[in-house]
Structures are given as structure tokens and as C-alpha cells.
Amino acid sequence: MGIMSDQDKEKEQDKEPSLLNSGVRIFLVEDNPDHVFIALTVVRQVLGDDIELVHASNADEALLMIAQFTEHDRPDLFLVDLRLPDNGGFSVLQATRANEALTAVPMFVITSSLYDRDIAESYQLGASAVLCKPLSRAKLRDELVRVGALPLSQRRTDPAYRH
């Protein structure tokens, strides 16, 4: 293995998976319109305005859509409210990971629940990250970097930076 030139390094960085590319599809499952607005605002602040939002306002709607996603039209990121009525957030997580076309898609749970059991179950069902409400730019950005959906250069290194 040789030393990489600056041009080679730039080419490698271009190959890095990134949600900063145009046309990012985000599947948001959220029943509260105010929380939809907040999530969309934060996502746009982190990823830019060129996103396509696919929204389901309840678990039943989400389950129907999840069953139809294929390798060719799947979202690039899932944001799922854990506290949907009737424990619907958990069924959305299960259905997402059961669809083979979606197994590699990062799935972030957004919740107001601080119960360790809910957080543990979210990870057991395949969540990539669990984010507490209210959703923040810093936490979303850091988790996207951690799961490899954003390049490391997107992580904030300013010591005054707060989560």
C-alpha cells in the first residue's frame, strides 16, 4: 500500500457515502404536526434544502409504505417517532428491518421517552441511533457522522459547540 496523493485522497472522499448529495430521501414517521415541522427544519439545517420528505403520520400508514419500498426507491434515512399510538413506533422499526431492501438504511428513533427499556428495545429492533426530543442539529449531525452517513469532516470540532 503506497502513499496517497492529494488527488487520490480527494477521489476517495468523493466516494465516501454521504447524505450531503442532492436528492436525499428521508422517511419521517411522526404523528405530531409541530414535531414534523421541527424535524424538517433541523434536517434541512444539517443536510440542506434539496431533500425529499416522505411522511407517514401514523404506524399503519408507515407500514403500508415500508412494505412497498424497494432497492430502487428506498429512503436514504428513516426518522421514526417511537411514541406513536399503540406502541406503533416499535412495529415500524420491526417492519423496516424485515424489508431486505431497507436493512442498510440508517434508522434514527426520535423519542421523548427516557426509559432504558424503550431505548434498548429500539436498538434491538435495528435502530442506528436514538435521539431525544427536541431534535437538535448538533446531535443529528454527530449521529449521521457516527453511522457513516456524513463524512467525518462534517463533525463539529469547536470546543464551544454544544449538543
N, C-alpha and C positions, 0 to 999 in steps of 0.2 A: 504494500500500500504506500503510495507516494504522497508528497506534499501537494495540496490542492492550491491552484492559482486562485486569485480573486474572482476571475471569471467563472471558474468551476464552482466556487462557493456560492456565487450569485445564482448559477443554474440550479444548484442543489436546493437553495432557499426557495426558488420558484416552484420546485417540485413538492415542497412541504404542503401537507394538507392545510387548508385554511378556509375559514368561513368569511374571510375578507373579500373573496372573489365575488363578482357580481351575480345577482340572481339567486341568492341564498333562500332556500325554502325552510320556513320554520312552522312547525305544527304546535299550536298552543291549545291546550285543553284547560279552559278556565270558565267558571260559571258566573263570576262577578264582573260586570262591565267596567267598573273602576279599576280592578286588577288587570283586566285586559289592556286598558289604556296605559297603565304603569308599565306593564311588561313590554308592550310595543315600544314605548318611549325609551326604556332602558336598552332594549335590543338594538334599536336604531342608533342610540348614542355609542354603543360598542361596535356594531357591525356596519353602520352606515344606512343610508336610506334605501339602497337597492336590495330590498328583501321582499320575499313573497310570504305573506302570512296566511296560513291555513288555520282556521279557528273552529274548534268544536266547543259548544257551550255546556255540554254535559257528557257523561260517560257513554251513554247509549249512542249518541252521535259520533263520538270519537271511535268507539268500537267498530261501527259500520265503515268508517273511513279507513281505519287501520287495516281491516281485512282486505281492502281494495288496493292498498299501496303495493307497488312492485319495485323491482330493482331500478326501473327507469324513471319512476315519478315519485320516489320516496322523498320525504323531507331530509334536510341536512342536519336538523336539530329538533328534538322534542322538548317542550316545556310543559310539564303536567302538574296541575294543582292536585295535591294529594287529598285534600279535604273536599272532594266533590260529594254530593249527596249519596247516601247508601254505600259508603266506602268505595265509591266509583274510581278514585284515583288508583287504587291497588289493581282493579280489574283492567284499567288502561295500561298499567305497567306490564301486567302479565300478557295481555294481548299483543303488545308491541314486541316483546321478546319472543313470543311464539311465532311471529311472522318472520320467516327466514330472510326476507328482503330488508328487514329493519334491524337485524342483530348488531350491526356495526355502527348504527346511528347513535350519537350521543343523546342520552335521555336525562334531562335535568328535572328533578322534582322541586316544585316550589310549594312551600308549606308554612303555615303559622304554627304547626304542631312542634312542640319541643319534646315530645315523648320519645325516649330512646327506642322503644319498640317500633314505632312508626318509621323512624329513620333506619333502623336495622332492617326492617321488612322491605323498605324501599330499595336498599342495596341488594338484598337477597333476590328481589324481583328484577334486578338488572339496571337500576338507576346508576348513571355515571357520576352524579353529584346530587346533593340535597341542599337547596338554597332556602334560607328563611326569608319570609316576607317581613318587611317590604323588600322587594328585589333591588339590589344595588348594582351600579355599573362596575364597581371595583370587584365585587365577589363574582359576578357573571364573567367578567374578563379573566380573572385569575383561574376560574374553573375551566373555562374554554381552553386556556393555555395548558392547564394541568392534564386535560384529557387529549391534548394534541390537536384540537380543532382550530387553534390560533397559534401562529409561530411564537416562540419564546420572546421575540423582540417586542411583542405586544404587552408583556408583563410590565407593570409599572415598578420602577426601582427607586422612586423618590421616597426618602425616609419620612417625609411629612404626609405621604399618601395614606389615607385611611380606608379601611374596608367599611 
